[in-house]
Amino acid sequence: MWRDGIYIDHCAMEGLSSAGNIQGMLADALIAIFKSKAIPNVLKWVDDFLFFHTPALHPPSTLLPSPVQYDYDISTILSITNPLGIPWHPIESKGQDFSSEVTYIGFVWSLAACSISLPCKKCKKYLAKVSALLSNPTKAVSQKECLSTHGTLQHISFVYRDGRAFLPPLSCFLSKFRNEYMCLHLPAPVLECLRWWHAILSTPCTTRSLTPRPTADPDIWVDVSMNWGIDVVIGTQWAAWKLKKGWNGGGRDIGWAESIALELAVLMLVHCGFRDCLITIRGDNTGVIGAFSKGRSRSTPRNDSLRRIASSVIPNNISILPVYVTSAANRADPVSRGILGSSILRAARPPVLPPELTQYLEDV
């Protein structure tokens, strides 16, 4: 696999950048030329070209296996474009030889692992962009700053799919600018979304699998009792945490506790080694299901929990499917009220709880 870029503005297409779709037409013509020369697997994005090749098919041999052979390589491609006067960036500075892992349109694509990731260098760059907006929350920002950040986050949501729920507030905010010279203050919903992105991008080199993800149902149930605590049931095993005195303050309420129950369930699933799957979790609170589906809540403490959940599921390529059940049918209901199961069936806890939770929860 190989990727390289054409010097669009300064070489072959100098002076044509303002001629509408001429640039795209020339690129399409180049792809047609490659196909006519038996190089069919070519992708292009603006001035970036990506070439694929597969092992050539040869009659089976009874002799020792021969090295893998290909019908074309970089020299073949250059032999086609050189007579046409098409200049390419030197591969040493912008490109790479054929490989099972390639960078294209800002992502690292692994054919062997069937995965995609954001290059660590770009992850740090985008984290700095988000950090710049968060560095002074009271400072008015320009339309250009917001457009740039919004475009970046839209692009990388292909890797961080859960991040799509954290884009609408910023999209809505952009509509408030009447012209490019206005500066506006970031509203609270936008700041919440940017904090979510900041938390996610703080974990670099996250990989998303492109293989179809199976649905997993580990028979997990969650419930909360304000008078006692939080319970998670996985199959025949249980785990419980008592809510410490004074937990319900500073915006923390039953909705926050329900979100924490979901967060604890996710931590346990990650600790058990679940990854690359869609997991069903059952509970009897419609509010937390709605907040999780939207990716945000009006409650700041609950939003903090949603960000921590995303920080756990995204690196492991897990999606959570919360399912509503009635309280009477919730298997976690008795334990959440202090009616514990056998100590033999006590489930293994996550090794470390988030520091934000230790002051409100007591392990049982």
N, C-alpha and C positions, 0 to 999 in steps of 0.2 A: 504494500500500500504506500502511496506517495501523495504528498500534498505540497503545492507551491503556489505562488501568486504572480500574476502578470503585472508589469509596471504600467498600469492603466493610464495614469495622468501624464507621465513624462516620456513614454516611449511610443509603443505601437498606436496608442489612441490619443496622443497629445492633441489638444484642441477640440476633441470630440465630447468632452465631459458635459457640455451644455447642449448636446444634440439629442436630447430626449432619450429614447430607448436604443440608440445606436450601439452603446456599450453592450447592452444585453444581446442585441442581434449578432454582434461580432463573436461574443462568447458562445452563443448557440451554434453559429456557423463552425466554430472551432470544434465543438463537440461532435457535430455531424462529420467533420473531417476525420476525427479519431475513429468514429464508428465505421467509416468507409475503409479504414486501415485495420479493421478487426480489433479495435480497442473499444469495446462497448461500455464498460463499466466506469463511467466518468460522471462525477457530480461537480457542480459549480455553484458558488455563491458569490455574486458580484465578480471579484477578480481572484477568488480562491478556487483552485481546482483540486479535486480529490480523485485519484485513480485507484482502482482495485484490480488485482489479478489473482487468478486461481491456478492451482497446479495443472499443467498440461496433461491431457489424456494420451497415454501410449499403450500399445499392445502389451499384455502381461508377458513377463520374461521368466524363464526358469533359472536364470543366472542370479547372482547376488542382486538385491534391490539397489537400483540406481538412485542418486540424489534427486530430490524433487526438482522438476524443471518447469519453467514458465514460458509462455509464448512471447512475452515482451517484458522489458524492463525500462529503466529511465533512459538508457541510450536509444531505445526504440522510439520513445516519445519525443526526445530531442531531435532525432533524425527526421521526424515529421514536421516539427515546428521551426527548425532552423532555416530551411529553405524559404519559409514564409516570412522570415524576418521577425518572428515573435520573440521578444525578450522575456526571460524569466528571472526572478530573483535567484541569486546563487543559493543552491540547496544548503550550503554551510551556514547561511545567515537566516534563511527563511524557508524552511521546508524540511523534508526528511526522506530517507530511502524507504523502500517497501518494508513494512513491519506489521505485526499483528496489533499494534497499538499506535494510534495516530491522532494528532490534534487537528480539529476542523471546526470552523465557526465558533471558536472559543471554548470547545469542550474536548476532553480526552476520551476517545472511543477505543474500547478494548474489544477486538473481535474474539479473542480467545475466551475472555470472561463474560462476553455479552453484557458489557456494562458501560456506563458513561459517568464522567466525573468532571468537576471544575478544576482546572490546573491550580495548584497551590499558589502560584504567583498571582493569578487573577483573583483567587479567593481573598488574598490579603489586600489586593487593590480595591476590590468591591467593599470589603469590610471597612477600609479607610474612608471610602465615599459615604457609607452609612454613618460612620463615626463622626464625620465632619458635620452632618446635619444634626446629630444628637449632642455634639459638644457644647452647644449653647442653645437650649430649647427655647429661650425667650427671644432669640435673634430672628428677625424677619429674613426670609429666604427668597431668592429669585425664581422666576419660572424656569430659567435655564437649569439651575441646580436640581430642581424637582423633576424636570423632564429627563435629565441625564440619569438620575437615580432610578426613576420609574422605569425607564427603558432597560437599564441594567437588570433590575429585579425581575422584570417580565421575561427577559432572556434566560436567566438562570433558573427560573421556575420550572424549566424543562428537567432540570436535575432535582431541584427541591420542590416537588409537586405540591406538597402541603402549603407551600408559600403562596399559592394562587389565592388562598383565602385571605392573605394579608396584603393584597394589592388594591382592592376597591376603595378604601379610605384615601389612599394617595391619588388614585385616579379621579375621585370626586374632588379632591382638593385642587387638582390642576385646572379643573373647570372654573375655579374662582378667579383665576388671573384674567384680567380684561385685556392686557397687552404684555409684551415681553419686558417692559420696564418696571412693572409692579413688583413690590416685595410684600410678602404676607407672612404672618406668624403661623407656625405649624400647630394645628389643633391637636387636642389630646388623642383622638383615634389614630391620627397619622403617627404621632410619637410612639404609641403602643405598637403599631405595626413595624416601625423602624427598629424598636427594641427587640422585637421577635427576630427580625432579619439579622440584627447584630449578634444575637445569641447563636443563631444557626451558623453564620459565617465565621464565628469564633472557633468552630471545629473544622479545620481545613481538610481538603482532599476527601470529602464525603463522596462515596460511590453509590450510584443507583443502578440496580440490575435491570436489564432490558428483557430478561426472560419472563414469560408469563408467570405471575405469582399465584401459587395455590391458596385456596381459602383454608384457614386453620380454625378449628373450633375446639380449644382445650377445655371447654365446659367451665368458663370463668364467669363469676357473678360478683357484683359489688353492691354494697349498701352502707348507709350512714344513719346513725341515731344521734340526734343532738344531745341527748341525755347520757350517752355512753361513748360511742366511738365509731370507728370505721372497720369494715370487714371485707376481705376478699376471699372467695371460695374458688378453688381450682380442682375440679373433679371431686375427690373425696377429702381433699386437704383444705385447711383453713388458715388464715392469718388475720390478726386483729390488732388494732392500735386504739388506745383510749385517747380521747380528746382531753388535753390538760385544761385546768381551770383558767379562764380568761382567754380562751382561744378565739371566742366570737367577739372580736373587736377589730377596729381599723379596717372595716369593710369586709371582714370575714364573716360569712353566714353559712346557712345550710347549703347554698349553692356552691360556695367555695369548698366545703367539706366533701360534697359529691364529686367535685372536680379532682380533689386530692385522692379520693377513692379510685378514680380512673387512673390517676397518675401512679399510684402505688401498684395497681394491677399491671400497668405497662412496665414499671421497673422490675416487677417479678418475672414478667414474660421475657424481658431482655436478659435478666439474670439466668433464666432457664435455657437461653440459647436460641430463642425464636428469631428468625430473620427472613427476609425475602418472602413475605406472605401477608395476606389480609386476615386479620384476627377478629373474631366476634367476641364482644364483651357485653354482658347483660346487666342492666340496672333499671331502677324504677323512678328515675328522675329525668323528666323530659327537658328540663332547663339545661342540664349539662350536655345532653345529647345535641340540643340546638346550638349551644355555644361552641361545642367541638366541631360540628358540621360547618359553622360559619368561620371558625378559627378565631373568634374574638367574643368578648363579652363587655358589658358596660362596667363590670367590676374589675378594678385594677388587680386585686389579689388573685382573682380567677384567671385573668389574662396571664399573670406570672406563671400560674400552673400550666396553662395551655402552651406557653413557650417552653417550659421544661419538658412537657410531654413530647413536643416536636423535636427537642434536642435529643430525646432518647430514640424516637422511632425513625427519624430520617437517616441517621448513620447506619441503621440496621435494615433499611428498606422495608419497614413495616407500616401497614395502614391499619387503622383501627376502625371497626364497624360497630358503633354502639347500638345495641338493640334494647328497646323498651319492653319491660315486663311489669306486671302488676306487683304490688308489694306482697300480696298473698302468695304469688308464684315465685317470688325471689328467694332462692336458696340461701342467700347471704343474710336474709332478714333476721333470723334468730341470733346469729353470732354478733351482729351489729348491736344487739340489745344486751350483750353480755352472756348469752347462753352459748358457751363455748363447746366445741367438740372435744374428742379425745386428744390428749397430749401427744399420742402416737401419730396422729394425723395432722399435727401442726406443720404447716408448710415452711420451707426455707425462705427467709427474708432476704431482700436486697442487702448486699454487704454494707452499703453506705446510703443513708437517706440524704436528700438535699438539705443543706444547712438551714434553709428557710423553714423547714418543717420540724426540725428537732425540738424547737421550743414550744410546739403545739401538740405533738404526738408522743405518746408513751407506748412502747412495744409491750405486747401482752404475751 
